[in-house]
Amino acid sequence: MPVGWDTSNDEYDYVPLRLPRDVSRVSASLRLAIQAEFHGWELTRVRLYPDGSRRVLLRRRKTGHHVPEPTVR
């Protein structure tokens, strides 16, 4: 996880994702919107690297029941 991406919080679950450089901005946006809509994740941070790949940090409030981890393919 990149420096400065603090995930030590008792209120939220965090998950880092890596988006390859061949994923377009529109496609990435749609995929992340689906995760937000159906699984309660919200976008916390995005970092774009020189090779075109992106690192994304998602979060959601902790719940008492299991919710699947996001997958962006």
N, CA, C and O atoms as a CHARMM CRD file, in Angstrom:
* protein
*
  292
    1    1 MET  N      0.85200  -1.17200   0.00000 PROA 1      0.00000
    2    1 MET  CA     0.00000   0.00000   0.00000 PROA 1      0.00000
    3    1 MET  C      0.90000   1.23800   0.00000 PROA 1      0.00000
    4    1 MET  O      1.90400   1.27400   0.71100 PROA 1      0.00000
    5    2 PRO  N      0.54600   2.24800  -0.79200 PROA 2      0.00000
    6    2 PRO  CA     1.37200   3.45700  -0.85000 PROA 2      0.00000
    7    2 PRO  C      1.48300   4.15900   0.50200 PROA 2      0.00000
    8    2 PRO  O      0.58800   4.08400   1.34500 PROA 2      0.00000
    9    3 VAL  N      2.59800   4.83400   0.67600 PROA 3      0.00000
   10    3 VAL  CA     2.84200   5.59500   1.90000 PROA 3      0.00000
   11    3 VAL  C      1.75800   6.65500   2.05600 PROA 3      0.00000
   12    3 VAL  O      1.37900   7.30700   1.08200 PROA 3      0.00000
   13    4 GLY  N      1.26700   6.82700   3.25700 PROA 4      0.00000
   14    4 GLY  CA     0.24700   7.83600   3.52100 PROA 4      0.00000
   15    4 GLY  C     -1.18200   7.33300   3.40600 PROA 4      0.00000
   16    4 GLY  O     -2.12300   8.07300   3.69300 PROA 4      0.00000
   17    5 TRP  N     -1.35600   6.09400   2.99400 PROA 5      0.00000
   18    5 TRP  CA    -2.69800   5.52700   2.88600 PROA 5      0.00000
   19    5 TRP  C     -2.99000   4.77800   4.18300 PROA 5      0.00000
   20    5 TRP  O     -2.85200   3.55700   4.24800 PROA 5      0.00000
   21    6 ASP  N     -3.38200   5.49600   5.18200 PROA 6      0.00000
   22    6 ASP  CA    -3.64300   4.92200   6.49700 PROA 6      0.00000
   23    6 ASP  C     -4.97000   4.17100   6.48600 PROA 6      0.00000
   24    6 ASP  O     -6.00600   4.72400   6.11500 PROA 6      0.00000
   25    7 THR  N     -4.92600   2.91800   6.89100 PROA 7      0.00000
   26    7 THR  CA    -6.14400   2.10100   6.91900 PROA 7      0.00000
   27    7 THR  C     -6.43800   1.58700   8.31900 PROA 7      0.00000
   28    7 THR  O     -7.21300   0.64400   8.48200 PROA 7      0.00000
   29    8 SER  N     -5.83700   2.18800   9.31800 PROA 8      0.00000
   30    8 SER  CA    -6.08000   1.74400  10.69500 PROA 8      0.00000
   31    8 SER  C     -7.24500   2.53700  11.28100 PROA 8      0.00000
   32    8 SER  O     -7.06300   3.58800  11.89600 PROA 8      0.00000
   33    9 ASN  N     -8.43300   2.00900  11.07500 PROA 9      0.00000
   34    9 ASN  CA    -9.63900   2.68700  11.51000 PROA 9      0.00000
   35    9 ASN  C    -10.63400   1.62900  11.97000 PROA 9      0.00000
   36    9 ASN  O    -10.87400   0.65500  11.25700 PROA 9      0.00000
   37   10 ASP  N    -11.20400   1.80600  13.13300 PROA 10     0.00000
   38   10 ASP  CA   -12.16000   0.82900  13.65500 PROA 10     0.00000
   39   10 ASP  C    -13.54700   0.96700  13.03800 PROA 10     0.00000
   40   10 ASP  O    -14.39100   0.08700  13.20500 PROA 10     0.00000
   41   11 GLU  N    -13.78200   2.04500  12.34000 PROA 11     0.00000
   42   11 GLU  CA   -15.10700   2.32000  11.79100 PROA 11     0.00000
   43   11 GLU  C    -15.28700   1.79200  10.36100 PROA 11     0.00000
   44   11 GLU  O    -16.41400   1.53600   9.93700 PROA 11     0.00000
   45   12 TYR  N    -14.18100   1.62800   9.61200 PROA 12     0.00000
   46   12 TYR  CA   -14.25700   1.25200   8.20400 PROA 12     0.00000
   47   12 TYR  C    -13.41700   0.01800   7.89200 PROA 12     0.00000
   48   12 TYR  O    -12.40800  -0.25000   8.54500 PROA 12     0.00000
   49   13 ASP  N    -13.86100  -0.73300   6.86800 PROA 13     0.00000
   50   13 ASP  CA   -13.04800  -1.76000   6.22500 PROA 13     0.00000
   51   13 ASP  C    -12.41700  -1.10200   5.01100 PROA 13     0.00000
   52   13 ASP  O    -13.06000  -0.30000   4.33400 PROA 13     0.00000
   53   14 TYR  N    -11.17200  -1.43200   4.73200 PROA 14     0.00000
   54   14 TYR  CA   -10.46900  -0.88400   3.57300 PROA 14     0.00000
   55   14 TYR  C     -9.98400  -2.01200   2.69300 PROA 14     0.00000
   56   14 TYR  O     -9.66200  -3.09700   3.17700 PROA 14     0.00000
   57   15 VAL  N     -9.93300  -1.75400   1.39800 PROA 15     0.00000
   58   15 VAL  CA    -9.36300  -2.72000   0.47300 PROA 15     0.00000
   59   15 VAL  C     -8.63900  -1.96000  -0.64500 PROA 15     0.00000
   60   15 VAL  O     -9.22100  -1.08700  -1.28900 PROA 15     0.00000
   61   16 PRO  N     -7.36100  -2.30100  -0.86700 PROA 16     0.00000
   62   16 PRO  CA    -6.62900  -1.68900  -1.97400 PROA 16     0.00000
   63   16 PRO  C     -6.84800  -2.50700  -3.24700 PROA 16     0.00000
   64   16 PRO  O     -6.92300  -3.73400  -3.19600 PROA 16     0.00000
   65   17 LEU  N     -6.94600  -1.83400  -4.36900 PROA 17     0.00000
   66   17 LEU  CA    -7.06900  -2.48600  -5.67000 PROA 17     0.00000
   67   17 LEU  C     -6.02900  -1.91000  -6.61400 PROA 17     0.00000
   68   17 LEU  O     -5.63000  -0.75200  -6.48900 PROA 17     0.00000
   69   18 ARG  N     -5.59900  -2.72600  -7.55500 PROA 18     0.00000
   70   18 ARG  CA    -4.70300  -2.25900  -8.60100 PROA 18     0.00000
   71   18 ARG  C     -5.43100  -2.39900  -9.92800 PROA 18     0.00000
   72   18 ARG  O     -5.94200  -3.46900 -10.25600 PROA 18     0.00000
   73   19 LEU  N     -5.47500  -1.31700 -10.68300 PROA 19     0.00000
   74   19 LEU  CA    -6.09300  -1.34400 -12.00400 PROA 19     0.00000
   75   19 LEU  C     -4.97600  -1.28800 -13.03900 PROA 19     0.00000
   76   19 LEU  O     -4.19800  -0.33500 -13.04200 PROA 19     0.00000
   77   20 PRO  N     -4.87600  -2.28200 -13.91600 PROA 20     0.00000
   78   20 PRO  CA    -3.81800  -2.29300 -14.92500 PROA 20     0.00000
   79   20 PRO  C     -3.93600  -1.10800 -15.88100 PROA 20     0.00000
   80   20 PRO  O     -4.98900  -0.47800 -15.97800 PROA 20     0.00000
   81   21 ARG  N     -2.85900  -0.81800 -16.57600 PROA 21     0.00000
   82   21 ARG  CA    -2.84800   0.35000 -17.46100 PROA 21     0.00000
   83   21 ARG  C     -3.78300   0.20600 -18.65400 PROA 21     0.00000
   84   21 ARG  O     -4.17200   1.21000 -19.25200 PROA 21     0.00000
   85   22 ASP  N     -4.15400  -1.02500 -19.01500 PROA 22     0.00000
   86   22 ASP  CA    -5.04700  -1.20700 -20.16200 PROA 22     0.00000
   87   22 ASP  C     -6.51900  -0.97500 -19.81400 PROA 22     0.00000
   88   22 ASP  O     -7.37400  -1.04200 -20.69800 PROA 22     0.00000
   89   23 VAL  N     -6.82800  -0.70600 -18.55000 PROA 23     0.00000
   90   23 VAL  CA    -8.19900  -0.38300 -18.14000 PROA 23     0.00000
   91   23 VAL  C     -8.41400   1.11200 -18.35600 PROA 23     0.00000
   92   23 VAL  O     -7.72800   1.94300 -17.76100 PROA 23     0.00000
   93   24 SER  N     -9.37400   1.44000 -19.21600 PROA 24     0.00000
   94   24 SER  CA    -9.63000   2.85100 -19.51900 PROA 24     0.00000
   95   24 SER  C    -10.24300   3.55900 -18.31400 PROA 24     0.00000
   96   24 SER  O    -10.73600   2.92700 -17.38000 PROA 24     0.00000
   97   25 ARG  N    -10.19900   4.85600 -18.36300 PROA 25     0.00000
   98   25 ARG  CA   -10.76700   5.66000 -17.27600 PROA 25     0.00000
   99   25 ARG  C    -12.27600   5.41300 -17.14200 PROA 25     0.00000
  100   25 ARG  O    -12.79600   5.30700 -16.03100 PROA 25     0.00000
  101   26 VAL  N    -12.96300   5.32500 -18.26700 PROA 26     0.00000
  102   26 VAL  CA   -14.41000   5.08600 -18.25900 PROA 26     0.00000
  103   26 VAL  C    -14.72100   3.69900 -17.69300 PROA 26     0.00000
  104   26 VAL  O    -15.62700   3.54600 -16.87300 PROA 26     0.00000
  105   27 SER  N    -13.97000   2.69900 -18.13300 PROA 27     0.00000
  106   27 SER  CA   -14.18200   1.34100 -17.64100 PROA 27     0.00000
  107   27 SER  C    -13.91200   1.24900 -16.13800 PROA 27     0.00000
  108   27 SER  O    -14.67500   0.61700 -15.40700 PROA 27     0.00000
  109   28 ALA  N    -12.84300   1.87000 -15.68300 PROA 28     0.00000
  110   28 ALA  CA   -12.52800   1.87600 -14.25000 PROA 28     0.00000
  111   28 ALA  C    -13.64800   2.54500 -13.46600 PROA 28     0.00000
  112   28 ALA  O    -14.04800   2.06000 -12.40800 PROA 28     0.00000
  113   29 SER  N    -14.14800   3.64800 -13.98200 PROA 29     0.00000
  114   29 SER  CA   -15.22400   4.37400 -13.31800 PROA 29     0.00000
  115   29 SER  C    -16.48000   3.50800 -13.19700 PROA 29     0.00000
  116   29 SER  O    -17.11400   3.47500 -12.14200 PROA 29     0.00000
  117   30 LEU  N    -16.83500   2.81300 -14.26700 PROA 30     0.00000
  118   30 LEU  CA   -18.01700   1.94500 -14.24400 PROA 30     0.00000
  119   30 LEU  C    -17.84500   0.78900 -13.26500 PROA 30     0.00000
  120   30 LEU  O    -18.76400   0.46600 -12.51300 PROA 30     0.00000
  121   31 ARG  N    -16.69100   0.17700 -13.27400 PROA 31     0.00000
  122   31 ARG  CA   -16.43900  -0.95500 -12.38300 PROA 31     0.00000
  123   31 ARG  C    -16.51300  -0.54000 -10.91500 PROA 31     0.00000
  124   31 ARG  O    -17.09600  -1.24000 -10.08700 PROA 31     0.00000
  125   32 LEU  N    -15.91400   0.60900 -10.60800 PROA 32     0.00000
  126   32 LEU  CA   -15.94700   1.09100  -9.22800 PROA 32     0.00000
  127   32 LEU  C    -17.35400   1.52400  -8.81900 PROA 32     0.00000
  128   32 LEU  O    -17.74300   1.36100  -7.66300 PROA 32     0.00000
  129   33 ALA  N    -18.11400   2.07400  -9.76400 PROA 33     0.00000
  130   33 ALA  CA   -19.49600   2.46400  -9.47600 PROA 33     0.00000
  131   33 ALA  C    -20.35100   1.24100  -9.14900 PROA 33     0.00000
  132   33 ALA  O    -21.21900   1.30700  -8.27900 PROA 33     0.00000
  133   34 ILE  N    -20.11400   0.13600  -9.83500 PROA 34     0.00000
  134   34 ILE  CA   -20.85000  -1.09900  -9.55900 PROA 34     0.00000
  135   34 ILE  C    -20.53800  -1.59400  -8.15100 PROA 34     0.00000
  136   34 ILE  O    -21.44200  -2.00900  -7.42500 PROA 34     0.00000
  137   35 GLN  N    -19.26400  -1.55300  -7.76000 PROA 35     0.00000
  138   35 GLN  CA   -18.89500  -1.96700  -6.40500 PROA 35     0.00000
  139   35 GLN  C    -19.57400  -1.08100  -5.36400 PROA 35     0.00000
  140   35 GLN  O    -20.02900  -1.56100  -4.32600 PROA 35     0.00000
  141   36 ALA  N    -19.63400   0.20400  -5.65100 PROA 36     0.00000
  142   36 ALA  CA   -20.27000   1.14100  -4.71800 PROA 36     0.00000
  143   36 ALA  C    -21.76700   0.87000  -4.61000 PROA 36     0.00000
  144   36 ALA  O    -22.32300   0.85100  -3.51300 PROA 36     0.00000
  145   37 GLU  N    -22.40800   0.66100  -5.74300 PROA 37     0.00000
  146   37 GLU  CA   -23.85800   0.48200  -5.77200 PROA 37     0.00000
  147   37 GLU  C    -24.30400  -0.80400  -5.07600 PROA 37     0.00000
  148   37 GLU  O    -25.25500  -0.78900  -4.29500 PROA 37     0.00000
  149   38 PHE  N    -23.62600  -1.90500  -5.35400 PROA 38     0.00000
  150   38 PHE  CA   -24.10600  -3.20100  -4.88900 PROA 38     0.00000
  151   38 PHE  C    -23.42000  -3.73200  -3.63500 PROA 38     0.00000
  152   38 PHE  O    -23.92500  -4.66100  -3.00600 PROA 38     0.00000
  153   39 HSD  N    -22.27500  -3.15700  -3.26200 PROA 39     0.00000
  154   39 HSD  CA   -21.54800  -3.69000  -2.11000 PROA 39     0.00000
  155   39 HSD  C    -21.18900  -2.63200  -1.07400 PROA 39     0.00000
  156   39 HSD  O    -20.54900  -2.95100  -0.07300 PROA 39     0.00000
  157   40 GLY  N    -21.58100  -1.39500  -1.28900 PROA 40     0.00000
  158   40 GLY  CA   -21.39000  -0.36200  -0.28100 PROA 40     0.00000
  159   40 GLY  C    -20.00700   0.24900  -0.19500 PROA 40     0.00000
  160   40 GLY  O    -19.72500   0.97900   0.75600 PROA 40     0.00000
  161   41 TRP  N    -19.12600  -0.02200  -1.16000 PROA 41     0.00000
  162   41 TRP  CA   -17.77600   0.54700  -1.13700 PROA 41     0.00000
  163   41 TRP  C    -17.80500   1.97700  -1.63900 PROA 41     0.00000
  164   41 TRP  O    -18.60600   2.32300  -2.50700 PROA 41     0.00000
  165   42 GLU  N    -16.93100   2.80800  -1.09200 PROA 42     0.00000
  166   42 GLU  CA   -16.76900   4.17500  -1.59300 PROA 42     0.00000
  167   42 GLU  C    -15.29500   4.41700  -1.88000 PROA 42     0.00000
  168   42 GLU  O    -14.41700   3.86100  -1.22000 PROA 42     0.00000
  169   43 LEU  N    -15.04500   5.24600  -2.86300 PROA 43     0.00000
  170   43 LEU  CA   -13.68600   5.55700  -3.28900 PROA 43     0.00000
  171   43 LEU  C    -13.05000   6.50100  -2.28200 PROA 43     0.00000
  172   43 LEU  O    -13.60400   7.55600  -1.97100 PROA 43     0.00000
  173   44 THR  N    -11.88500   6.11900  -1.77600 PROA 44     0.00000
  174   44 THR  CA   -11.17800   6.94200  -0.80700 PROA 44     0.00000
  175   44 THR  C     -9.98900   7.64200  -1.44900 PROA 44     0.00000
  176   44 THR  O     -9.78800   8.84100  -1.25500 PROA 44     0.00000
  177   45 ARG  N     -9.19900   6.89000  -2.21500 PROA 45     0.00000
  178   45 ARG  CA    -8.01100   7.46300  -2.85800 PROA 45     0.00000
  179   45 ARG  C     -7.74300   6.78600  -4.18600 PROA 45     0.00000
  180   45 ARG  O     -8.09200   5.62400  -4.39600 PROA 45     0.00000
  181   46 VAL  N     -7.11000   7.54500  -5.08700 PROA 46     0.00000
  182   46 VAL  CA    -6.64400   7.01200  -6.36700 PROA 46     0.00000
  183   46 VAL  C     -5.25200   7.55800  -6.60300 PROA 46     0.00000
  184   46 VAL  O     -4.99200   8.74000  -6.38000 PROA 46     0.00000
  185   47 ARG  N     -4.36500   6.69900  -7.05100 PROA 47     0.00000
  186   47 ARG  CA    -3.02200   7.13900  -7.41000 PROA 47     0.00000
  187   47 ARG  C     -2.72000   6.60900  -8.80700 PROA 47     0.00000
  188   47 ARG  O     -2.82300   5.40700  -9.05500 PROA 47     0.00000
  189   48 LEU  N     -2.34800   7.50100  -9.71400 PROA 48     0.00000
  190   48 LEU  CA    -1.99200   7.14500 -11.08400 PROA 48     0.00000
  191   48 LEU  C     -0.47900   7.07800 -11.18100 PROA 48     0.00000
  192   48 LEU  O      0.21500   8.01000 -10.77400 PROA 48     0.00000
  193   49 TYR  N      0.03800   5.97500 -11.72000 PROA 49     0.00000
  194   49 TYR  CA     1.47600   5.77100 -11.84200 PROA 49     0.00000
  195   49 TYR  C      1.94600   6.07500 -13.25900 PROA 49     0.00000
  196   49 TYR  O      1.14400   6.05600 -14.19300 PROA 49     0.00000
  197   50 PRO  N      3.24300   6.35500 -13.43100 PROA 50     0.00000
  198   50 PRO  CA     3.78400   6.69800 -14.75600 PROA 50     0.00000
  199   50 PRO  C      3.54800   5.62300 -15.81800 PROA 50     0.00000
  200   50 PRO  O      3.46100   5.94300 -17.00300 PROA 50     0.00000
  201   51 ASP  N      3.44400   4.35900 -15.41600 PROA 51     0.00000
  202   51 ASP  CA     3.20300   3.29800 -16.39700 PROA 51     0.00000
  203   51 ASP  C      1.73800   3.21300 -16.81200 PROA 51     0.00000
  204   51 ASP  O      1.38700   2.38400 -17.65200 PROA 51     0.00000
  205   52 GLY  N      0.87000   4.05900 -16.23600 PROA 52     0.00000
  206   52 GLY  CA    -0.54400   4.08200 -16.59500 PROA 52     0.00000
  207   52 GLY  C     -1.43800   3.27800 -15.66300 PROA 52     0.00000
  208   52 GLY  O     -2.66200   3.37800 -15.75000 PROA 52     0.00000
  209   53 SER  N     -0.85400   2.48600 -14.77900 PROA 53     0.00000
  210   53 SER  CA    -1.67400   1.71700 -13.83800 PROA 53     0.00000
  211   53 SER  C     -2.17000   2.63500 -12.72100 PROA 53     0.00000
  212   53 SER  O     -1.63400   3.72100 -12.50000 PROA 53     0.00000
  213   54 ARG  N     -3.20000   2.17100 -12.03000 PROA 54     0.00000
  214   54 ARG  CA    -3.77600   2.95000 -10.93300 PROA 54     0.00000
  215   54 ARG  C     -3.84400   2.09000  -9.68400 PROA 54     0.00000
  216   54 ARG  O     -4.07200   0.88300  -9.75700 PROA 54     0.00000
  217   55 ARG  N     -3.64400   2.71900  -8.54700 PROA 55     0.00000
  218   55 ARG  CA    -3.88000   2.09400  -7.25900 PROA 55     0.00000
  219   55 ARG  C     -5.07500   2.80000  -6.66400 PROA 55     0.00000
  220   55 ARG  O     -5.11800   4.03000  -6.62200 PROA 55     0.00000
  221   56 VAL  N     -6.05000   2.03000  -6.20100 PROA 56     0.00000
  222   56 VAL  CA    -7.29800   2.57400  -5.68000 PROA 56     0.00000
  223   56 VAL  C     -7.49400   2.04500  -4.26700 PROA 56     0.00000
  224   56 VAL  O     -7.20900   0.87900  -3.99200 PROA 56     0.00000
  225   57 LEU  N     -7.97700   2.89000  -3.37900 PROA 57     0.00000
  226   57 LEU  CA    -8.31400   2.46400  -2.02700 PROA 57     0.00000
  227   57 LEU  C     -9.81000   2.68300  -1.82600 PROA 57     0.00000
  228   57 LEU  O    -10.31000   3.80200  -1.93400 PROA 57     0.00000
  229   58 LEU  N    -10.51500   1.58300  -1.52900 PROA 58     0.00000
  230   58 LEU  CA   -11.95200   1.64000  -1.26900 PROA 58     0.00000
  231   58 LEU  C    -12.19100   1.43500   0.22100 PROA 58     0.00000
  232   58 LEU  O    -11.38900   0.80200   0.90700 PROA 58     0.00000
  233   59 ARG  N    -13.29900   1.97400   0.71200 PROA 59     0.00000
  234   59 ARG  CA   -13.67200   1.75500   2.10800 PROA 59     0.00000
  235   59 ARG  C    -15.18100   1.60000   2.21000 PROA 59     0.00000
  236   59 ARG  O    -15.92900   2.02600   1.33100 PROA 59     0.00000
  237   60 ARG  N    -15.61000   0.97900   3.30500 PROA 60     0.00000
  238   60 ARG  CA   -17.03600   0.87800   3.64000 PROA 60     0.00000
  239   60 ARG  C    -17.14100   0.73900   5.14700 PROA 60     0.00000
  240   60 ARG  O    -16.21200   0.27500   5.80800 PROA 60     0.00000
  241   61 ARG  N    -18.26200   1.13700   5.67200 PROA 61     0.00000
  242   61 ARG  CA   -18.48500   1.01300   7.11400 PROA 61     0.00000
  243   61 ARG  C    -18.51900  -0.46500   7.48300 PROA 61     0.00000
  244   61 ARG  O    -19.06200  -1.29200   6.75100 PROA 61     0.00000
  245   62 LYS  N    -17.93400  -0.77600   8.62200 PROA 62     0.00000
  246   62 LYS  CA   -17.93300  -2.16100   9.08400 PROA 62     0.00000
  247   62 LYS  C    -19.35300  -2.58200   9.43200 PROA 62     0.00000
  248   62 LYS  O    -20.12900  -1.81000   9.99600 PROA 62     0.00000
  249   63 THR  N    -19.67400  -3.82400   9.08400 PROA 63     0.00000
  250   63 THR  CA   -20.99400  -4.37700   9.37400 PROA 63     0.00000
  251   63 THR  C    -20.82800  -5.69100  10.11600 PROA 63     0.00000
  252   63 THR  O    -19.73200  -6.25000  10.17500 PROA 63     0.00000
  253   64 GLY  N    -21.91000  -6.17100  10.67300 PROA 64     0.00000
  254   64 GLY  CA   -21.88200  -7.42800  11.40100 PROA 64     0.00000
  255   64 GLY  C    -21.95300  -8.65100  10.50700 PROA 64     0.00000
  256   64 GLY  O    -21.69700  -9.76200  10.97100 PROA 64     0.00000
  257   65 HSD  N    -22.29200  -8.47800   9.24100 PROA 65     0.00000
  258   65 HSD  CA   -22.40100  -9.62000   8.34000 PROA 65     0.00000
  259   65 HSD  C    -21.34900  -9.53700   7.24100 PROA 65     0.00000
  260   65 HSD  O    -20.80300  -8.46900   6.96300 PROA 65     0.00000
  261   66 HSD  N    -21.07400 -10.69000   6.61900 PROA 66     0.00000
  262   66 HSD  CA   -20.03400 -10.77900   5.59400 PROA 66     0.00000
  263   66 HSD  C    -20.51200 -10.16000   4.28100 PROA 66     0.00000
  264   66 HSD  O    -21.60000 -10.46700   3.79400 PROA 66     0.00000
  265   67 VAL  N    -19.69000  -9.29700   3.72700 PROA 67     0.00000
  266   67 VAL  CA   -19.92500  -8.71900   2.40800 PROA 67     0.00000
  267   67 VAL  C    -18.69700  -9.04300   1.58100 PROA 67     0.00000
  268   67 VAL  O    -17.58000  -8.81300   2.04600 PROA 67     0.00000
  269   68 PRO  N    -18.85700  -9.57500   0.35900 PROA 68     0.00000
  270   68 PRO  CA   -17.69800  -9.99200  -0.42200 PROA 68     0.00000
  271   68 PRO  C    -16.75700  -8.83900  -0.75600 PROA 68     0.00000
  272   68 PRO  O    -17.18000  -7.69000  -0.89100 PROA 68     0.00000
  273   69 GLU  N    -15.47200  -9.16900  -0.88600 PROA 69     0.00000
  274   69 GLU  CA   -14.45800  -8.19600  -1.29000 PROA 69     0.00000
  275   69 GLU  C    -14.72500  -7.78300  -2.73700 PROA 69     0.00000
  276   69 GLU  O    -15.24700  -8.57900  -3.51800 PROA 69     0.00000
  277   70 PRO  N    -14.37500  -6.55000  -3.10200 PROA 70     0.00000
  278   70 PRO  CA   -14.58400  -6.11800  -4.48100 PROA 70     0.00000
  279   70 PRO  C    -13.60100  -6.78400  -5.42800 PROA 70     0.00000
  280   70 PRO  O    -12.46200  -7.07200  -5.06000 PROA 70     0.00000
  281   71 THR  N    -14.05100  -7.02400  -6.64400 PROA 71     0.00000
  282   71 THR  CA   -13.17800  -7.52400  -7.70000 PROA 71     0.00000
  283   71 THR  C    -13.36300  -6.62800  -8.89700 PROA 71     0.00000
  284   71 THR  O    -14.48700  -6.37000  -9.32700 PROA 71     0.00000
  285   72 VAL  N    -12.27400  -6.16300  -9.42700 PROA 72     0.00000
  286   72 VAL  CA   -12.30800  -5.31700 -10.61700 PROA 72     0.00000
  287   72 VAL  C    -11.46400  -6.00900 -11.65500 PROA 72     0.00000
  288   72 VAL  O    -10.23900  -6.05100 -11.54000 PROA 72     0.00000
  289   73 ARG  N    -12.11400  -6.55700 -12.67800 PROA 73     0.00000
  290   73 ARG  CA   -11.39500  -7.29400 -13.72900 PROA 73     0.00000
  291   73 ARG  C    -11.66800  -6.70800 -15.07000 PROA 73     0.00000
  292   73 ARG  O    -11.14900  -7.19600 -16.07400 PROA 73     0.00000
